[in-house]
Amino acid sequence: MQTLSLSEFRAHASEMLDLVEKGETVRILRHGKPVAELVPVRGAAERAQEPPPAWKQPFEPLRVVRPDGKTGAQLIIEEREGGW
């Protein structure tokens, strides 16, 4: 991993991108603290192997059965018709 300050990165951005293109990671520092990392882009084959994020995974809808047998939609309609 290559580590350099922001000013050094600005002066050598093209060279740093060449390193990243070859598979190296470049960490950029501002006032001595890491603020960014440039990493190589993963290929389509690598991305296809990882599972989808949790928000994209299928799920079963929640089914709540009330004692009176009414659905949530029916309760909302009744409340609206009640004229709060």
N, C-alpha and C positions, 0 to 999 in steps of 0.2 A: 504494500500500500504506500502510495506517495502522499506525503503531507506537506502543504505549503500555505503561506499566508495569502490573503485575498489579493494583495498588490502583486505578489509573485504569480498568482494564477492569471491575473489580467495581462501581465507581461508575457506569459508563456501559455496562453489558453490553447492555441493550436497544438502545441506539443503535448499538453495534458490530454486533449481529446484523442490524439494519436495513441497515447498510453491506454486510455479507456477502451479504445477500439480493439486493442490487442488483448484485452481481458483484465487489465489492472484497475484497481480502485484508487480514486484520488480524493483525499480529504482536504477541505478548504477551511482555514482558520481565520477568524476575525478577532483581533486583540488576544490572540493565543488560545481562543476557545473554538472548538469545532462547530461549524454552522451548516456544512453541507458535505455530502459525499456524491461523487460522480461514479456511477457503477455501469458496467456494460449492460446493454439491453439483452434480455433473455430471448432466445429464439422461440418460434411458435411451438416447436416440439416440447420444449421445457414447460411452457405455459399450459399446454394441453394435458400434461401429466398431473398437475396439481389440482386438488378439488376446488370447486367453485366456492366463493366466500359464503358465509352463513346466510347473508341476506338474499342470496340467489338460490339457495337450496329449497326444494319443495317442502311443504309442510301440510299437515292436516288442519283444517279449520276447527276452531273451538266450537263444540256443540254443547250448549247448556240447555238442560231440560228442566223447565219450571214445573212445579206441582200442578199449576192450572193449565199447563200445556201451551201457553202463549209463547210466541217467538219474540225476539227483541224488536223486530220490525213492527209487529202488532202492538207492542207496548208503546213504541214511539208514536204510532198513528193515533192510538187512544189518547196519549198525552196531548198531542197537537189538537185533536178535536175537542179536548176538554176546555180549551180556551184559557190557559194559564194566564 
